[in-house]
Amino acid sequence: MLIAEGGSTKLDIVIVGSDGELRMKFPGINPYYQTADEMYDLLKDTELAKFSGRDDVKDVFYYGAGVANQAKRDVIISLFKRLLKSERVCAESDLLAAARGSLGHNSGVIAILGTGANSGLYDGEYVVRNVSSLGFMLGDEGSGAYLGKRLVADVLKGLLSSKMTDAFFDMFKTSQEEIMDRVYHGDFPNRYLASFVPFLASNREDAQIGKLIRDAFDEFFKRNIEPYQIQGDKTIMFVGGVAEEFSEMLAEVAARYGFKMLGVCKSPLQGLIEYHKA
């Protein structure tokens, strides 16, 4: 079987056979930002193509960003049937990947903080309730794209100290014109905005930067977790690079909302392999 897991930035694939596992990495795909043909062109000439029609990839389990409704699910199913000529393709959201890959068959609150953000209530098999993330334009609070958006807005509006502003331009060698063009006219503006997260990570001890990060996580809990109105045991599991990078700050904010972090899983792939082997 083949298990694929990824978001807008990366796509991890593992082929599980009787003789072991083969792992591959590719650029991310997302049916919200790419057409079926664009995704096919990205993958058709890669190492993945040599597995087309093989018996060990009859079953494909794809988990990814943008698989938010049946129409997008059908796009991904058609893509992998076209790529691999597989008989059975299942396409699910990256949120379900996070839940199955980190919680297994245990129920709980699952949250993603990576390039994008998402959350849901998981019953041990499926996500039974989800507050829509709405993407980086309307939501994705706490995500890499959201953090980057807040940062560049503060820089360009002159709201950061001169020390931090100078450090920003020294690190990225960019300009307001380039940033505006990349955000409003470039490909994958969410990835571009998330690319500024390393600046936040290396300057988190600065009071303004620290507040920006904590405020973003506060918005995540207020707008994405509080609506679930969790009663009783308030625990939450996180998945994603942003959650891992800022885990201590995230735990502080979670505690203010009465939540205990069970942990942070950077990638749910190994857990998904174990889930589908069971």
N, C-alpha and C positions, 0 to 999 in steps of 0.2 A: 504494500500500500504506500501511497504518497501522502504526506502531511505537509501542508504549506501554511505558514503563519507570518503575517506581516502587516505593516501599515503603509503610510504614504512615503516613508523614507527607505524602508528595507523590506525584503521578502526572504524569509528563511524557509528552505525546503529540505525535508528528509525523506528518503526512500527506505522503507523498512522491509527487509526481505529475510528469507531463511538463513542467509549467509551474513547477516549483519545490517548495518545502517550506512547510508551514504548521505552526507550533508552538503548542501549548496547554498550560496547566498546570491541574491540578485537585487537590483534597485526595486524600490517599492512600487506597487501598482494600486490604483484606487479608481473604481468605476464612476466616482463622482467627478473626477478631474480628467479622466482619460476615456477615449472611446475604445470599443472592443478591438478595433484594428490597431490602434496605438499600443495597446497592451500586448497584442499578438506580435507586432513588429519588434517590441522590446525583448521578447522571450524566444522567438522562433529560431534564432541562430545561436542560442546558448547551449550549454552542456545539457540542459533539460530536454532539448529536442531529440537527443539520441535514445530517449526512453519512450518515444512514441510507439504505441502499439504493443509494448512489452507486457508479458503476463504479470510481472511484479508491480505494475502500476494500474491494475484494473480498477482499484478503489482509490479515489482521490478525496481527501478531506481538506478543504480550503477554508481558512479563517482569515479575514482581512478587514481593513478599514473600508468604509463605504458600502459594506453589504448590509444596508439598513432596511431594505424592502425587497419584495419578490422580484421586481424588475431588475434591480441591481444584482440580486442573487442569480437570476437567469443569465445575465451578461457574463458573470464569472464561470458559471457552469458551461456555457457555450464555448468560452475561451479555452478551458482546460480539455474539453472534449475535442476541440479543434487541434490543440497542441499535442495532446497525448493519445487521442483516440481511446480514451478510457471508457469503460462501460458504465461505471457508476461514479458520479461526481456530486459531492455535497459541499455547498458553499454556506458559510455562516459568518457572523460578525466577529470582529476582533474582540468584542466584549465577551462573547461566549468562549473564545479561546482563552482569554484571561481567566475566566471563571473556572473552566475545566482544567486548565493548565496549572492553576495555583491552589484551587480548593478541591479539585478532584470531584468526589461525590458528596462532599460536605457543603451544606447550604451556608449562605452568608452574603454580606455586601461586598461587591467587587468594584474596583475603580481602576481606570487607566489614566495615567499621566505620562504621555510620551510627546510626540509631535502634536497629537491631538489629545482630547480628553473624553472620557465616557464613564458611566457608572450604571449599576443595576443591582437588582435583588435576584439571587441565584438559589434555586431549590435543590441543587445537587445534580441536576441534569440540564436544565434550561434556565435562561434569564426570564423571569416571570414578570418583571416590571422594570421599566427603563425611563428615566427622565432624559429626553432627547438632548444630545450635546449641541446640536444645531450648527456644528462646524465653526471654524475659526472666525468667520465674519460675524456671527450672531451669538456665539457661545464659546465652547472649549475652554472655559475658565480653568486656570491652573496649568494648562498645557504648555509645551515648548513654544508653539505658535503664539499663544496668548501672552506668555512672558516676553517674547521677543517684540510683539506688537506694543505692549506697555513700555518696554525699554526704549525702542526707537522713537515712540511718540514723545516720551519725556525728554529725550536727547534733542529732538528737532524743535520742540516747543521751548527749549531753554530752561527746563524745570530741574535738571540735575546740576550738581555743583560743577564748577569749571574743571576741577580735578577729574571727576568721573567722565565728563564730556570729552576732555582731551584724551583720556585713556581709551575711550570708546573709539575715537577716530584714529588713534595710534594703532589700535589692534586690528581694525577692519579696513583701513585705508579706503574709505568710501565717502560719499557726499549725500546731501539731501536729495539731489536730483537722481542719483543712482538708486537710492532707497525707494523713492516714490515710483520710479519706473519699474523696479523689480516687483514691488508690491502690487501695483495696479495693472501692469502689462506683462509681467514675466510669467514663466511656467512655475507651477507649484509654489505660490506665495507663502503657503503654510510652512513648507520646508525651509524656505528662505528666512522667514521670521524666526523659526526655531533655531536657525544656525547662530543666532546671537546669544543663546543660552550659555555657552562657555564663558562669556564676559560676566554674566550674572554669577556663575559658579565661582569664578576667581575673585570676585569682588563682593561676596555675600556679607563680609564683615563691615562694609560701609553701611552707615545707618540708612541712607536713602535706598540703596539696593536691597538691603535686608527687608525694609518695609515693603518695597515693591513685590518681592517674592512672597512674603507672608500675606499681603493683601490679596494676591492672586489665588493663593490656597484658601484664604477665607472666602473669597467669591465662589470657589469650587464647592466648598461645603454648604454655603448659604443657598446657592442656586441649583445644586445638583444632588446633594445628599439630604439636606433638611426636608425636602418635599416628600421623602419616603416615610417620614414620621415614625422612625424606628422606636419600638417599645422594648423594654427589657435589655438584653445583652447587646450593647452597642460596640460591635467590633467591625473592622474593615480591613480588607486585603488590597494592597496596591500592586499594580504591574506597570512597568515602563521605566525608561531611562531618566525622565525628569523626577519621578518619585524616588528612584534610587539615589540620584545625585543630591537631592535636597531632603533626604529621609528624616533627618533630625528636625528641621524646620517644619516639615509636614506633620510630624508627630506632635509637635507643640500646638499647631493649629487644630489638629484632630482632637486633642485633649480638651481644648476650649469648647468644642461642640459635644463633649462627653463621649468621644469615641476612642477606643484603644486600637492601635495599629497591630494587626497580627503579623505583619511583615511586608517586605517589598520583594517582588519577583521581577527581575529585569526582563526576562523572556520566558513565556509560558511553554516554549516548544517541548522541552523534555517532559513536562507534565502532560502535554497532549499525547506524546508518544505512549506514555504509561497508561493514559486514559483509554486510548484506542486499542492497546494490546490486551487490556483487561477483559 
